[in-house]
Amino acid sequence: MRQFVVVAHELDPAADVSLEDLPGTGRLDLLCRCVGAAVFLSHGIRESVRVHLVVDDAYTVRFDADRLRHLHPDERNVAARIRDALAAREDAIGHQPADVSPGVEIYRMGFSETVDRLAREGAVVQLHEDGTPLAAETPPADPVFVLSDHRDFTADERGTLADVAERRVRLGPKTLHADHAITVAHNWLDTDGYASY
């Protein structure tokens, strides 16, 4: 299983999501591109991939590629699912999710709870421009990549990652957009660490 945690620093869970202005709704455009990069292939959906969008350090919207139905790769379609998830946030009880649509759930869990839970499922890998070069690393069996949106991690988020992350890696010499970072991480795994094409 490949998992990606994306921290959304600007999206307000109570926001009135406008599908006409995704950037103006807490950079929802960027989050949609992250979901798309994580779950879609050309003419298909990847298997064994989950994306966790942490919103307002209070909720986590999860996309499970193995269970997704009728999700299309355009930003508006993905944004509508995120909007529906946020609208159902009060139905999430504790760590029991509210089902939104096949493959999409929302949990009442912030960043530390989400990352701590996922650390029991795989190796937590922080994607950061100051990490070890990716080419020098060996891909873990069940990676949980953690990255931030267009903002840096907060001090609390950095502290959580210092406690649970097994690795801190950088994808290349240039800082990438979050969705591009996900694509590069997928390629690294797809090629067994750039060893097999």
URZITA-V163557 format. One record per residue. N is the residue number from 1. RES is the residue in three letters. D_FIRST is the distance of its C-alpha to the first C-alpha in whole Angstrom. Layout:
N	RES	D_FIRST
N	RES	D_FIRST
This chain:
1	MET	0
2	ARG	4
3	GLN	6
4	PHE	10
5	VAL	13
6	VAL	16
7	VAL	20
8	ALA	22
9	HIS	26
10	GLU	28
11	LEU	27
12	ASP	29
13	PRO	28
14	ALA	31
15	ALA	32
16	ASP	33
17	VAL	31
18	SER	33
19	LEU	31
20	GLU	34
21	ASP	33
22	LEU	29
23	PRO	30
24	GLY	33
25	THR	30
26	GLY	29
27	ARG	27
28	LEU	25
29	ASP	25
30	LEU	23
31	LEU	21
32	CYS	21
33	ARG	20
34	CYS	17
35	VAL	16
36	GLY	17
37	ALA	16
38	ALA	12
39	VAL	12
40	PHE	15
41	LEU	16
42	SER	20
43	HIS	21
44	GLY	17
45	ILE	14
46	ARG	11
47	GLU	8
48	SER	5
49	VAL	6
50	ARG	8
51	VAL	11
52	HIS	13
53	LEU	17
54	VAL	19
55	VAL	22
56	ASP	26
57	ASP	24
58	ALA	24
59	TYR	22
60	THR	18
61	VAL	17
62	ARG	14
63	PHE	13
64	ASP	10
65	ALA	10
66	ASP	10
67	ARG	13
68	LEU	15
69	ARG	19
70	HIS	22
71	LEU	20
72	HIS	22
73	PRO	21
74	ASP	24
75	GLU	24
76	ARG	27
77	ASN	24
78	VAL	21
79	ALA	24
80	ALA	25
81	ARG	22
82	ILE	22
83	ARG	26
84	ASP	25
85	ALA	23
86	LEU	25
87	ALA	28
88	ALA	26
89	ARG	26
90	GLU	29
91	ASP	27
92	ALA	24
93	ILE	26
94	GLY	24
95	HIS	21
96	GLN	21
97	PRO	20
98	ALA	22
99	ASP	21
100	VAL	22
101	SER	21
102	PRO	18
103	GLY	15
104	VAL	17
105	GLU	18
106	ILE	19
107	TYR	19
108	ARG	22
109	MET	21
110	GLY	21
111	PHE	20
112	SER	20
113	GLU	19
114	THR	16
115	VAL	15
116	ASP	16
117	ARG	14
118	LEU	11
119	ALA	13
120	ARG	13
121	GLU	9
122	GLY	8
123	ALA	11
124	VAL	12
125	VAL	14
126	GLN	16
127	LEU	17
128	HIS	21
129	GLU	24
130	ASP	26
131	GLY	23
132	THR	23
133	PRO	22
134	LEU	19
135	ALA	21
136	ALA	22
137	GLU	18
138	THR	16
139	PRO	12
140	PRO	10
141	ALA	8
142	ASP	5
143	PRO	7
144	VAL	9
145	PHE	11
146	VAL	14
147	LEU	17
148	SER	20
149	ASP	22
150	HIS	25
151	ARG	27
152	ASP	26
153	PHE	24
154	THR	27
155	ALA	29
156	ASP	27
157	GLU	23
158	ARG	24
159	GLY	25
160	THR	22
161	LEU	20
162	ALA	23
163	ASP	22
164	VAL	18
165	ALA	17
166	GLU	17
167	ARG	17
168	ARG	19
169	VAL	19
170	ARG	21
171	LEU	20
172	GLY	24
173	PRO	27
174	LYS	27
175	THR	26
176	LEU	24
177	HIS	23
178	ALA	20
179	ASP	19
180	HIS	20
181	ALA	18
182	ILE	14
183	THR	16
184	VAL	17
185	ALA	13
186	HIS	12
187	ASN	15
188	TRP	14
189	LEU	11
190	ASP	12
191	THR	16
192	ASP	14
193	GLY	16
194	TYR	19
195	ALA	20
196	SER	19
197	TYR	20
